[in-house]
Amino acid sequence: MPLTSPRRSALVDQVIAQLRNQITSGEWPVGARIPTEPELVELLGVARNTVREAVRALAHNGLLDIRQGSGTYVIATSELAGVMHRRFAGADPRHIAELRSTLESAAARLAAERRTERDMGQLDALLARREEAWASGETERFIAADVALHMAVVAASHNEVLIELYADLGDLVADWLRTDVGTELDPAAHLDHARLIEAVRRGDGDTAASEAAGYPYVCLGGK
C-alpha cells in the first residue's frame, strides 16, 4: 500500500500511524529493513526530524530496531509483541518450551473440538508447505512454514484471546526456532506433525493436546 503525505497537524502521530500500518499489514514483515530516512522523507513529504522522531518512537515501542551503519529493521508486529520480544528474548529456552507446551496443548485440544472444514483445509495446506520447506533444505523457509502451521492450529481453537496472545509470541518462537535449528536442517531432527493434524481432524482432543505439548520439548533436546 502506498505511503501518503499526512496533514500538517500532529505530523509525528500521523507518521507513526502510517509506519505502524506498514508493519502490522505485513508490507514490512519481521526481519525486513524499512526505507532509509531520506527515502521516508521523500515518500511522506515531511521533515527529516519528523521521520526520525516517529522511527524512534516505534523503536521505543519494540517494533523497530535501529542498527547503526546497517539500517532500521522490523522486529515485531505489535507493541505487545515488541514488549515480549525484549522481555523474553534472553529467557531460559526451557521456560519458553514450557510456555509453548502449555499454550499449544490447550489450543490443540480446543481445535479438535471446534475445527471447521475450512480450518482443516488450511491445516492440510500448511502441513504440506512445511514438508516441502523441510525437503528444500532452506532453514528460513522451514521456520516460517513451521510457525505458520502452529499458528493455524491455534487459530482453529477459535479462542480469540488465545489466538492474539500466541500471535504476539510468534516472533519470539521464530527466533527460538532459528537458534535451535541452526544454519542447516538436520534430517535426524525432523518432527512429523501429521499425527497432530490427524488428531484434530478426528476430534481427538487428548491425542492432539499430547502431540502439541511434546513438540517444544523435543525441539529443546539436551539444552
N, CA, C and O of each residue as an XYZ file, in Angstrom:
892
protein
N       0.841     -1.177      0.000
C       0.000      0.000      0.000
C       0.882      1.235      0.000
O       1.878      1.271      0.723
N       0.547      2.251     -0.790
C       1.412      3.416     -0.908
C       1.349      4.290      0.325
O       0.317      4.379      0.988
N       2.473      4.939      0.627
C       2.506      5.914      1.700
C       2.001      7.248      1.150
O       2.279      7.597      0.002
N       1.267      7.980      1.965
C       0.734      9.255      1.508
C       1.192     10.377      2.419
O       1.536     10.134      3.576
N       1.202     11.591      1.918
C       1.625     12.747      2.703
C       0.557     13.092      3.731
O      -0.592     13.334      3.362
N       0.915     13.122      5.024
C      -0.078     13.408      6.055
C      -0.423     14.890      6.128
O       0.258     15.734      5.543
N      -1.507     15.192      6.867
C      -1.886     16.582      7.077
C      -0.866     17.262      7.978
O      -0.047     16.598      8.613
N      -0.919     18.573      8.030
C       0.072     19.339      8.778
C      -0.048     19.116     10.285
O       0.958     19.172     10.991
N      -1.249     18.868     10.787
C      -1.443     18.723     12.229
C      -1.001     17.352     12.706
O      -1.180     16.336     12.034
N      -0.412     17.367     13.903
C       0.014     16.110     14.546
C       0.804     15.236     13.579
O       0.524     14.047     13.425
N       1.786     15.838     12.936
C       2.530     15.109     11.906
C       3.201     13.852     12.433
O       3.138     12.795     11.806
N       3.839     13.972     13.584
C       4.557     12.810     14.114
C       3.598     11.655     14.365
O       3.893     10.519     13.992
N       2.449     11.927     14.993
C       1.480     10.864     15.272
C       0.975     10.233     13.984
O       0.780      9.019     13.920
N       0.764     11.048     12.962
C       0.288     10.513     11.692
C       1.353      9.654     11.008
O       1.048      8.617     10.418
N       2.599     10.102     11.097
C       3.681      9.316     10.512
C       3.835      7.996     11.265
O       4.014      6.945     10.649
N       3.766      8.051     12.601
C       3.839      6.822     13.406
C       2.734      5.858     12.984
O       2.977      4.663     12.818
N       1.529      6.377     12.812
C       0.390      5.533     12.431
C       0.618      4.882     11.070
O       0.300      3.709     10.876
N       1.171      5.647     10.128
C       1.408      5.092      8.792
C       2.503      4.033      8.820
O       2.375      2.986      8.185
N       3.568      4.302      9.548
C       4.652      3.316      9.618
C       4.188      2.051     10.338
O       4.520      0.936      9.936
N       3.408      2.246     11.417
C       2.888      1.081     12.135
C       1.993      0.246     11.222
O       2.028     -0.984     11.270
N       1.202      0.904     10.401
C       0.317      0.187      9.494
C       1.100     -0.633      8.469
O       0.689     -1.733      8.100
N       2.228     -0.089      8.012
C       3.073     -0.845      7.087
C       3.569     -2.137      7.733
O       3.735     -3.160      7.069
N       3.801     -2.065      9.041
C       4.306     -3.235      9.776
C       3.185     -4.226     10.059
O       3.314     -5.413      9.763
N       2.079     -3.738     10.636
C       1.001     -4.653     11.028
C       0.300     -5.276      9.830
O      -0.265     -6.364      9.942
N       0.329     -4.595      8.676
C      -0.308     -5.140      7.474
C       0.549     -6.187      6.782
O       0.069     -6.906      5.906
N       1.826     -6.278      7.174
C       2.724     -7.223      6.533
C       3.487     -6.649      5.358
O       4.291     -7.347      4.741
N       3.248     -5.391      5.040
C       4.020     -4.761      3.961
C       5.500     -4.750      4.302
O       6.353     -4.959      3.440
N       5.789     -4.504      5.569
C       7.154     -4.595      6.077
C       7.177     -5.742      7.086
O       6.880     -5.519      8.260
N       7.517     -6.950      6.670
C       7.474     -8.101      7.580
C       8.620     -8.082      8.584
O       9.583     -7.330      8.436
N       8.499     -8.913      9.595
C       9.562     -9.050     10.588
C      10.859     -9.463      9.883
O      10.872    -10.376      9.057
N      11.928     -8.780     10.225
C      13.218     -9.053      9.604
C      13.551     -8.131      8.452
O      14.703     -8.054      8.024
N      12.532     -7.419      7.941
C      12.748     -6.535      6.792
C      13.395     -5.228      7.227
O      13.141     -4.737      8.327
N      14.224     -4.673      6.367
C      14.788     -3.352      6.601
C      13.838     -2.330      5.994
O      13.474     -2.445      4.824
N      13.438     -1.347      6.759
C      12.499     -0.349      6.251
C      13.258      0.670      5.392
O      14.487      0.713      5.436
N      12.542      1.489      4.611
C      13.229      2.507      3.808
C      14.096      3.416      4.678
O      13.823      3.611      5.862
N      15.130      3.958      4.074
C      16.033      4.843      4.806
C      15.329      6.137      5.183
O      14.253      6.451      4.675
N      15.952      6.872      6.073
C      15.367      8.147      6.500
C      15.123      9.091      5.321
O      14.027      9.642      5.220
N      16.095      9.303      4.420
C      15.836     10.174      3.267
C      14.696      9.651      2.383
O      13.919     10.436      1.840
N      14.600      8.326      2.242
C      13.522      7.755      1.430
C      12.164      8.008      2.074
O      11.196      8.316      1.379
N      12.087      7.879      3.394
C      10.826      8.126      4.089
C      10.445      9.604      4.016
O       9.270      9.942      3.879
N      11.438     10.475      4.108
C      11.174     11.907      3.977
C      10.527     12.196      2.627
O       9.563     12.956      2.537
N      11.069     11.580      1.580
C      10.535     11.806      0.238
C       9.150     11.180      0.076
O       8.256     11.792     -0.510
N       8.971      9.966      0.593
C       7.687      9.278      0.455
C       6.569      9.986      1.210
O       5.439     10.078      0.729
N       6.896     10.483      2.390
C       5.869     11.070      3.249
C       5.720     12.575      3.066
O       4.688     13.148      3.413
N       6.744     13.210      2.525
C       6.670     14.654      2.331
C       6.731     15.435      3.621
O       6.097     16.484      3.741
N       7.488     14.941      4.595
C       7.636     15.633      5.883
C       9.112     15.874      6.157
O       9.978     15.400      5.423
N       9.386     16.618      7.224
C      10.761     16.956      7.565
C      11.502     15.734      8.120
O      10.898     14.794      8.636
N      12.820     15.782      7.997
C      13.661     14.690      8.495
C      13.457     14.463      9.995
O      13.411     13.319     10.447
N      13.335     15.536     10.759
C      13.155     15.395     12.205
C      11.850     14.676     12.552
O      11.785     13.930     13.529
N      10.821     14.907     11.749
C       9.530     14.239     11.981
C       9.665     12.736     11.767
O       9.177     11.937     12.566
N      10.330     12.365     10.684
C      10.554     10.948     10.408
C      11.402     10.324     11.507
O      11.108      9.227     11.982
N      12.446     11.024     11.904
C      13.354     10.479     12.916
C      12.629     10.248     14.231
O      12.832      9.226     14.886
N      11.781     11.199     14.619
C      11.041     11.063     15.865
C      10.057      9.902     15.800
O       9.893      9.172     16.778
N       9.407      9.727     14.662
C       8.450      8.635     14.507
C       9.153      7.276     14.571
O       8.672      6.354     15.230
N      10.282      7.157     13.890
C      11.032      5.903     13.893
C      11.523      5.585     15.301
O      11.465      4.437     15.742
N      12.003      6.602     15.998
C      12.478      6.382     17.367
C      11.349      5.943     18.283
O      11.554      5.112     19.168
N      10.152      6.498     18.077
C       9.005      6.110     18.894
C       8.658      4.639     18.680
O       8.371      3.921     19.638
N       8.685      4.191     17.426
C       8.375      2.787     17.132
C       9.479      1.863     17.611
O       9.226      0.712     17.968
N      10.711      2.372     17.618
C      11.811      1.576     18.179
C      11.641      1.447     19.691
O      11.875      0.381     20.258
N      11.233      2.535     20.337
C      10.996      2.513     21.781
C       9.874      1.542     22.133
O       9.910      0.887     23.174
N       8.878      1.457     21.253
C       7.743      0.552     21.489
C       8.058     -0.896     21.140
O       7.244     -1.785     21.387
N       9.226     -1.137     20.573
C       9.654     -2.507     20.309
C       9.346     -3.043     18.937
O       9.568     -4.226     18.679
N       8.830     -2.196     18.027
C       8.514     -2.683     16.687
C       9.723     -2.611     15.759
O       9.862     -3.434     14.854
N      10.595     -1.631     15.982
C      11.750     -1.421     15.114
C      13.045     -1.521     15.907
O      13.077     -1.278     17.114
N      14.104     -1.882     15.207
C      15.440     -1.936     15.797
C      16.363     -1.091     14.923
O      16.582     -1.403     13.752
N      16.898     -0.024     15.500
C      17.791      0.869     14.764
C      19.219      0.369     14.922
O      19.765      0.373     16.025
N      19.819     -0.060     13.823
C      21.177     -0.621     13.852
C      22.123      0.325     13.126
O      22.071      0.470     11.904
N      22.969      0.949     13.888
C      23.886      1.930     13.325
C      24.747      1.308     12.230
O      25.357      0.256     12.417
N      24.780      1.979     11.092
C      25.590      1.510      9.976
C      24.925      0.443      9.136
O      25.470      0.050      8.105
N      23.762     -0.039      9.545
C      23.081     -1.104      8.812
C      21.695     -0.687      8.342
O      21.294     -0.998      7.220
N      20.971      0.010      9.191
C      19.611      0.414      8.843
C      18.653      0.161      9.992
O      19.078     -0.157     11.102
N      17.372      0.298      9.730
C      16.338      0.069     10.730
C      15.486     -1.116     10.295
O      15.008     -1.166      9.161
N      15.300     -2.070     11.205
C      14.653     -3.339     10.875
C      13.399     -3.564     11.714
O      13.310     -3.118     12.858
N      12.432     -4.263     11.123
C      11.218     -4.653     11.832
C      11.530     -5.875     12.693
O      12.038     -6.879     12.194
N      11.225     -5.783     13.980
C      11.496     -6.917     14.872
C      10.232     -7.455     15.538
O      10.282     -8.498     16.190
N       9.092     -6.763     15.387
C       7.832     -7.238     15.962
C       6.679     -6.609     15.200
O       6.846     -5.579     14.547
N       5.511     -7.228     15.284
C       4.354     -6.761     14.525
C       3.332     -6.000     15.368
O       2.338     -5.504     14.839
N       3.570     -5.907     16.664
C       2.687     -5.127     17.523
C       3.487     -4.683     18.736
O       4.559     -5.219     19.013
N       2.956     -3.692     19.461
C       3.645     -3.218     20.658
C       3.789     -4.324     21.694
O       4.826     -4.442     22.347
N       2.731     -5.145     21.843
C       2.806     -6.239     22.812
C       3.865     -7.248     22.394
O       4.623     -7.738     23.230
N       3.921     -7.561     21.096
C       4.945     -8.478     20.611
C       6.331     -7.897     20.852
O       7.267     -8.623     21.188
N       6.457     -6.572     20.677
C       7.746     -5.927     20.925
C       8.151     -6.037     22.380
O       9.312     -6.310     22.685
N       7.199     -5.825     23.286
C       7.478     -5.949     24.716
C       7.908     -7.378     25.046
O       8.881     -7.593     25.770
N       7.172     -8.351     24.507
C       7.513     -9.754     24.766
C       8.890    -10.093     24.217
O       9.666    -10.809     24.850
N       9.184     -9.565     23.025
C      10.484     -9.842     22.411
C      11.606     -9.335     23.304
O      12.586    -10.045     23.531
N      11.471     -8.108     23.816
C      12.512     -7.540     24.674
C      12.589     -8.283     26.000
O      13.675     -8.535     26.521
N      11.427     -8.630     26.538
C      11.393     -9.246     27.871
C      11.887    -10.684     27.865
O      12.563    -11.115     28.799
N      11.549    -11.435     26.805
C      11.816    -12.866     26.834
C      12.895    -13.339     25.864
O      13.199    -14.531     25.823
N      13.473    -12.438     25.089
C      14.467    -12.852     24.092
C      15.632    -13.599     24.733
O      16.195    -14.513     24.129
N      15.993    -13.212     25.954
C      17.114    -13.873     26.624
C      16.681    -14.880     27.672
O      17.485    -15.284     28.513
N      15.420    -15.292     27.633
C      14.902    -16.213     28.641
C      15.483    -17.616     28.470
O      15.969    -17.983     27.400
N      15.419    -18.379     29.543
C      15.852    -19.773     29.519
C      15.013    -20.525     28.467
O      13.784    -20.497     28.534
N      15.658    -21.193     27.499
C      14.912    -21.919     26.463
C      13.906    -22.917     27.031
O      12.850    -23.141     26.439
N      14.226    -23.513     28.167
C      13.288    -24.478     28.760
C      12.017    -23.776     29.214
O      10.929    -24.343     29.115
N      12.139    -22.562     29.704
C      10.954    -21.826     30.128
C      10.081    -21.456     28.931
O       8.853    -21.479     29.018
N      10.718    -21.116     27.822
C       9.963    -20.844     26.599
C       9.257    -22.115     26.131
O       8.106    -22.070     25.699
N       9.960    -23.257     26.221
C       9.362    -24.533     25.824
C       8.151    -24.853     26.693
O       7.137    -25.342     26.195
N       8.256    -24.576     27.993
C       7.139    -24.843     28.900
C       5.936    -23.950     28.562
O       4.792    -24.401     28.606
N       6.200    -22.703     28.231
C       5.119    -21.800     27.854
C       4.461    -22.258     26.563
O       3.235    -22.324     26.473
N       5.284    -22.578     25.555
C       4.742    -23.069     24.282
C       3.926    -24.335     24.498
O       2.832    -24.472     23.952
N       4.450    -25.250     25.286
C       3.763    -26.519     25.515
C       2.381    -26.286     26.124
O       1.401    -26.909     25.716
N       2.314    -25.391     27.096
C       1.042    -25.102     27.761
C       0.031    -24.491     26.800
O      -1.114    -24.936     26.726
N       0.462    -23.463     26.062
C      -0.445    -22.769     25.146
C      -0.867    -23.654     23.978
O      -2.048    -23.724     23.637
N       0.107    -24.331     23.366
C      -0.191    -25.111     22.167
C      -1.014    -26.353     22.488
O      -1.847    -26.778     21.687
N      -0.780    -26.928     23.655
C      -1.569    -28.091     24.055
C      -3.037    -27.702     24.248
O      -3.936    -28.393     23.767
N      -3.269    -26.599     24.949
C      -4.644    -26.133     25.163
C      -5.309    -25.781     23.838
O      -6.478    -26.095     23.617
N      -4.554    -25.124     22.959
C      -5.113    -24.733     21.663
C      -5.449    -25.952     20.815
O      -6.484    -25.978     20.149
N      -4.587    -26.957     20.832
C      -4.822    -28.152     20.030
C      -6.063    -28.905     20.506
O      -6.834    -29.421     19.696
N      -6.248    -28.962     21.819
C      -7.450    -29.634     22.357
C      -8.718    -28.895     21.895
O      -9.692    -29.519     21.474
N      -8.687    -27.565     21.980
C      -9.838    -26.786     21.532
C     -10.048    -26.918     20.028
O     -11.183    -26.980     19.556
N      -8.936    -26.963     19.273
C      -9.033    -27.098     17.818
C      -9.709    -28.406     17.442
O     -10.486    -28.448     16.488
N      -9.421    -29.482     18.183
C     -10.040    -30.772     17.899
C     -11.552    -30.722     18.127
O     -12.303    -31.471     17.502
N     -11.990    -29.842     19.020
C     -13.417    -29.721     19.318
C     -14.128    -28.758     18.365
O     -15.316    -28.919     18.087
N     -13.401    -27.762     17.868
C     -14.058    -26.649     17.179
C     -13.678    -26.483     15.714
O     -14.243    -25.626     15.035
N     -12.735    -27.279     15.203
C     -12.234    -27.068     13.836
C     -13.368    -27.180     12.829
O     -14.310    -27.955     12.996
N     -13.244    -26.380     11.778
C     -14.206    -26.395     10.692
C     -13.545    -27.027      9.461
O     -12.346    -27.304      9.466
N     -14.320    -27.245      8.431
C     -13.753    -27.776      7.193
C     -12.722    -26.798      6.614
O     -11.695    -27.204      6.070
N     -13.016    -25.527      6.741
C     -12.068    -24.522      6.258
C     -10.769    -24.585      7.049
O      -9.687    -24.485      6.472
N     -10.868    -24.752      8.370
C      -9.665    -24.894      9.205
C      -8.830    -26.075      8.729
O      -7.610    -25.972      8.601
N      -9.503    -27.213      8.464
C      -8.775    -28.413      8.067
C      -8.100    -28.218      6.707
O      -6.989    -28.702      6.493
N      -8.753    -27.523      5.806
C      -8.121    -27.244      4.525
C      -6.853    -26.435      4.699
O      -5.842    -26.686      4.042
N      -6.919    -25.449      5.605
C      -5.740    -24.615      5.883
C      -4.635    -25.436      6.541
O      -3.464    -25.301      6.188
N      -5.002    -26.274      7.484
C      -4.014    -27.094      8.179
C      -3.332    -28.078      7.222
O      -2.115    -28.256      7.274
N      -4.112    -28.706      6.359
C      -3.539    -29.637      5.384
C      -2.567    -28.923      4.449
O      -1.492    -29.439      4.141
N      -2.955    -27.733      4.002
C      -2.097    -26.977      3.086
C      -0.805    -26.557      3.768
O       0.267    -26.630      3.169
N      -0.900    -26.117      5.019
C       0.294    -25.658      5.733
C       1.194    -26.828      6.136
O       2.415    -26.687      6.194
N       0.578    -27.988      6.417
C       1.394    -29.165      6.708
C       2.204    -29.554      5.476
O       3.387    -29.877      5.583
N       1.566    -29.523      4.309
C       2.272    -29.832      3.062
C       3.374    -28.811      2.795
O       4.468    -29.169      2.359
N       3.080    -27.539      3.056
C       4.090    -26.497      2.856
C       5.278    -26.702      3.795
O       6.426    -26.485      3.407
N       4.996    -27.121      5.035
C       6.070    -27.371      5.995
C       6.975    -28.501      5.508
O       8.198    -28.407      5.609
N       6.374    -29.571      4.979
C       7.165    -30.696      4.484
C       7.986    -30.295      3.257
O       9.138    -30.704      3.111
N       7.387    -29.498      2.386
C       8.118    -29.027      1.208
C       9.289    -28.145      1.617
O      10.371    -28.225      1.036
N       9.061    -27.303      2.623
C      10.122    -26.423      3.099
C      11.260    -27.230      3.708
O      12.433    -26.907      3.521
N      10.904    -28.280      4.437
C      11.944    -29.141      5.014
C      12.757    -29.803      3.908
O      13.986    -29.842      3.967
N      12.067    -30.319      2.906
C      12.740    -31.007      1.796
C      13.647    -30.055      1.018
O      14.647    -30.478      0.437
N      13.295    -28.771      1.010
C      14.104    -27.799      0.265
C      15.448    -27.544      0.929
O      16.399    -27.111      0.278
N      15.523    -27.816      2.231
C      16.757    -27.571      2.962
C      16.975    -26.110      3.318
O      18.025    -25.753      3.851
N      15.990    -25.257      3.028
C      16.114    -23.824      3.314
C      15.606    -23.549      4.730
O      14.412    -23.653      5.009
N      16.530    -23.199      5.605
C      16.197    -23.041      7.020
C      15.119    -21.999      7.261
O      14.135    -22.281      7.945
N      15.284    -20.798      6.714
C      14.324    -19.729      6.964
C      12.935    -20.075      6.419
O      11.916    -19.753      7.030
N      12.918    -20.729      5.273
C      11.650    -21.145      4.696
C      10.962    -22.150      5.600
O       9.747    -22.084      5.788
N      11.722    -23.081      6.164
C      11.143    -24.077      7.054
C      10.626    -23.434      8.334
O       9.528    -23.754      8.789
N      11.406    -22.530      8.917
C      10.982    -21.873     10.158
C       9.667    -21.135      9.952
O       8.759    -21.228     10.778
N       9.569    -20.404      8.849
C       8.337    -19.667      8.553
C       7.156    -20.617      8.387
O       6.059    -20.335      8.869
N       7.375    -21.745      7.704
C       6.299    -22.714      7.477
C       5.888    -23.400      8.779
O       4.705    -23.649      9.008
N       6.862    -23.703      9.624
C       6.576    -24.365     10.897
C       5.766    -23.450     11.805
O       4.774    -23.877     12.396
N       6.187    -22.197     11.918
C       5.463    -21.238     12.754
C       4.040    -21.034     12.220
O       3.089    -20.950     12.997
N       3.901    -20.957     10.898
C       2.577    -20.761     10.294
C       1.642    -21.926     10.619
O       0.458    -21.714     10.881
N       2.166    -23.152     10.603
C       1.336    -24.311     10.919
C       0.879    -24.275     12.370
O      -0.294    -24.511     12.660
N       1.790    -23.984     13.271
C       1.414    -23.926     14.684
C       0.400    -22.814     14.936
O      -0.524    -22.981     15.731
N       0.573    -21.688     14.264
C      -0.392    -20.594     14.410
C      -1.764    -20.994     13.876
O      -2.788    -20.584     14.421
N      -1.785    -21.791     12.814
C      -3.056    -22.233     12.243
C      -3.779    -23.188     13.186
O      -5.008    -23.168     13.267
N      -3.027    -24.023     13.899
C      -3.650    -24.906     14.900
C      -4.287    -24.051     15.991
O      -5.418    -24.303     16.409
N      -3.559    -23.047     16.444
C      -4.103    -22.141     17.466
C      -5.343    -21.423     16.924
O      -6.339    -21.275     17.632
N      -5.274    -20.980     15.669
C      -6.415    -20.288     15.067
C      -7.646    -21.187     15.017
O      -8.772    -20.706     15.139
N      -7.435    -22.496     14.838
C      -8.549    -23.439     14.767
C      -9.225    -23.634     16.123
O     -10.287    -24.252     16.205
N      -8.612    -23.110     17.187
C      -9.242    -23.175     18.505
C     -10.426    -22.216     18.592
O     -11.315    -22.393     19.424
N     -10.432    -21.195     17.727
C     -11.470    -20.166     17.700
C     -11.625    -19.476     19.053
O     -12.714    -19.043     19.430
N     -10.507    -19.387     19.771
C     -10.442    -18.615     21.011
C      -9.651    -17.354     20.698
O      -8.427    -17.405     20.577
N     -10.338    -16.220     20.566
C      -9.699    -15.002     20.084
C      -8.581    -14.520     20.999
O      -7.573    -14.006     20.516
N      -8.740    -14.675     22.300
C      -7.707    -14.234     23.237
C      -6.453    -15.085     23.077
O      -5.339    -14.562     23.041
N      -6.638    -16.393     22.981
C      -5.507    -17.298     22.798
C      -4.813    -17.036     21.463
O      -3.585    -17.067     21.379
N      -5.587    -16.785     20.440
C      -5.031    -16.508     19.107
C      -4.171    -15.254     19.136
O      -3.060    -15.250     18.604
N      -4.677    -14.184     19.755
C      -3.930    -12.932     19.816
C      -2.660    -13.088     20.640
O      -1.603    -12.585     20.258
N      -2.759    -13.775     21.757
C      -1.590    -13.973     22.616
C      -0.514    -14.763     21.879
O       0.663    -14.405     21.918
N      -0.919    -15.835     21.211
C       0.068    -16.652     20.511
C       0.666    -15.896     19.326
O       1.848    -16.056     19.021
N      -0.137    -15.080     18.662
C       0.374    -14.290     17.545
C       1.462    -13.332     18.016
O       2.453    -13.116     17.317
N       1.274    -12.760     19.203
C       2.272    -11.845     19.740
C       3.534    -12.579     20.170
O       4.602    -11.976     20.275
N       3.416    -13.871     20.419
C       4.593    -14.680     20.751
C       5.286    -15.219     19.502
O       6.393    -15.750     19.583
N       4.630    -15.082     18.342
C       5.133    -15.705     17.119
C       6.549    -15.321     16.756
O       7.340    -16.174     16.353
N       6.887    -14.026     16.895
C       8.232    -13.573     16.546
C       9.268    -14.200     17.466
O      10.355    -14.580     17.030
N       8.921    -14.305     18.741
C       9.831    -14.911     19.704
C      10.016    -16.394     19.409
O      11.132    -16.908     19.487
N       8.928    -17.085     19.072
C       9.010    -18.501     18.725
C       9.905    -18.703     17.507
O      10.715    -19.629     17.475
N       9.761    -17.841     16.511
C      10.591    -17.940     15.312
C      12.069    -17.750     15.655
O      12.926    -18.473     15.146
N      12.364    -16.776     16.517
C      13.756    -16.554     16.931
C      14.302    -17.775     17.661
O      15.444    -18.185     17.452
N      13.455    -18.352     18.531
C      13.896    -19.517     19.295
C      14.149    -20.700     18.358
O      15.142    -21.409     18.518
N      13.275    -20.915     17.397
C      13.458    -21.990     16.424
C      14.719    -21.764     15.590
O      15.451    -22.704     15.279
N      14.957    -20.502     15.235
C      16.126    -20.170     14.429
C      17.407    -20.559     15.167
O      18.344    -21.089     14.570
N      17.433    -20.292     16.458
C      18.598    -20.650     17.272
C      18.717    -22.159     17.395
O      19.816    -22.709     17.320
N      17.582    -22.831     17.585
C      17.592    -24.280     17.780
C      17.953    -25.036     16.505
O      18.728    -25.991     16.542
N      17.392    -24.607     15.380
C      17.622    -25.302     14.113
C      19.034    -25.072     13.594
O      19.650    -25.973     13.025
N      19.543    -23.858     13.793
C      20.871    -23.539     13.281
C      20.820    -23.165     11.811
O      19.765    -22.810     11.286
N      21.947    -23.246     11.163
C      22.018    -22.826      9.759
C      21.683    -23.940      8.781
O      21.434    -23.673      7.605
N      21.672    -25.186      9.249
C      21.370    -26.319      8.380
C      20.338    -27.227      9.036
O      20.352    -27.420     10.252
N      19.446    -27.780      8.225
C      18.418    -28.689      8.735
C      19.014    -30.083      8.905
O      19.616    -30.633      7.983
N      18.838    -30.640     10.090
C      19.359    -31.960     10.406
C      18.261    -33.002     10.196
O      17.245    -32.959     10.889
N      18.437    -33.937      9.257
C      17.393    -34.940      8.995
C      16.953    -35.694     10.250
O      15.795    -36.094     10.366
N      17.881    -35.884     11.187
C      17.558    -36.622     12.403
C      16.642    -35.825     13.333
O      16.038    -36.391     14.245
N      16.540    -34.523     13.107
C      15.752    -33.669     13.986
C      14.349    -33.407     13.449
O      13.589    -32.643     14.044
N      14.002    -34.035     12.329
C      12.686    -33.773     11.729
C      11.567    -34.293     12.617
O      11.609    -35.430     13.086
N      10.563    -33.444     12.844
C       9.399    -33.818     13.646
C       8.172    -33.911     12.746
O       7.794    -32.938     12.094
N       7.556    -35.091     12.718
C       6.360    -35.296     11.914
C       5.162    -34.690     12.642
O       4.852    -35.094     13.763
N       4.491    -33.733     12.021
C       3.326    -33.094     12.627
C       2.012    -33.679     12.096
O       0.932    -33.195     12.437
N       2.106    -34.708     11.270
C       0.895    -35.286     10.681
C      -0.028    -35.868     11.745
O      -1.249    -35.786     11.608
N       0.533    -36.457     12.805
C      -0.302    -37.055     13.858
C      -1.139    -35.982     14.561
O      -2.295    -36.220     14.910
N      -0.556    -34.820     14.761
C      -1.298    -33.717     15.374
C      -2.475    -33.310     14.494
O      -3.597    -33.165     14.979
N      -2.219    -33.126     13.209
C      -3.273    -32.679     12.300
C      -4.376    -33.726     12.186
O      -5.557    -33.382     12.140
N      -3.997    -34.998     12.142
C      -4.999    -36.064     12.056
C      -5.838    -36.145     13.327
O      -7.037    -36.419     13.268
N      -5.206    -35.906     14.476
C      -5.955    -35.922     15.734
C      -6.980    -34.787     15.765
O      -8.104    -34.966     16.234
N      -6.581    -33.624     15.264
C      -7.515    -32.503     15.177
C      -8.665    -32.866     14.239
O      -9.825    -32.573     14.529
N      -8.341    -33.506     13.114
C      -9.370    -33.896     12.146
C     -10.376    -34.870     12.764
O     -11.580    -34.757     12.530
N      -9.874    -35.835     13.558
C     -10.748    -36.841     14.165
C     -11.535    -36.299     15.349
O     -12.470    -36.943     15.824
N     -11.161    -35.123     15.824
C     -11.801    -34.597     17.017
C     -11.274    -35.237     18.278
O     -11.953    -35.247     19.305
N     -10.056    -35.778     18.210
C      -9.426    -36.457     19.337
C      -8.608    -35.435     20.129
O      -7.419    -35.244     19.874
N      -9.259    -34.787     21.088
C      -8.618    -33.728     21.846
C      -7.440    -34.196     22.681
O      -6.442    -33.485     22.793
N      -7.540    -35.392     23.276
C      -6.453    -35.892     24.125
C      -5.173    -36.091     23.321
O      -4.097    -35.660     23.734
N      -5.301    -36.752     22.162
C      -4.123    -37.005     21.331
C      -3.559    -35.702     20.769
O      -2.344    -35.505     20.740
N      -4.442    -34.821     20.328
C      -3.995    -33.536     19.783
C      -3.231    -32.752     20.837
O      -2.175    -32.188     20.549
N      -3.755    -32.714     22.051
C      -3.098    -31.978     23.127
C      -1.757    -32.604     23.468
O      -0.775    -31.896     23.689
N      -1.715    -33.932     23.512
C      -0.466    -34.629     23.841
C       0.609    -34.391     22.791
O       1.767    -34.138     23.127
N       0.227    -34.470     21.517
C       1.185    -34.236     20.437
C       1.735    -32.808     20.506
O       2.946    -32.596     20.444
N       0.836    -31.843     20.634
C       1.258    -30.444     20.656
C       2.120    -30.137     21.868
O       3.065    -29.353     21.779
N       1.801    -30.748     22.994
C       2.548    -30.478     24.229
C       3.987    -30.969     24.140
O       4.886    -30.389     24.750
N       4.206    -32.044     23.378
C       5.533    -32.647     23.350
C       6.517    -32.007     22.396
O       7.725    -32.102     22.615
N       6.041    -31.352     21.335
C       6.948    -30.815     20.320
C       7.989    -29.843     20.870
O       9.165    -29.971     20.529
N       7.609    -28.884     21.702
C       8.613    -27.934     22.185
C       9.757    -28.592     22.949
O      10.899    -28.139     22.874
N       9.450    -29.667     23.690
C      10.487    -30.331     24.461
C      11.410    -31.156     23.589
O      12.604    -31.260     23.868
N      10.860    -31.751     22.524
C      11.700    -32.497     21.577
C      12.651    -31.541     20.894
O      13.830    -31.849     20.716
N      12.134    -30.358     20.503
C      12.990    -29.344     19.874
C      14.076    -28.897     20.836
O      15.204    -28.614     20.432
N      13.720    -28.836     22.124
C      14.676    -28.353     23.133
C      15.870    -29.273     23.220
O      16.988    -28.822     23.470
N      15.641    -30.580     23.015
C      16.751    -31.531     23.039
C      17.441    -31.560     24.383
O      16.814    -31.628     25.440
N      18.739    -31.507     24.302
C      19.528    -31.604     25.528
C      19.897    -30.277     26.132
O      20.774    -30.221     26.995
N      19.255    -29.196     25.709
C      19.604    -27.865     26.226
C      19.172    -27.712     27.667
O      19.384    -26.658     28.267
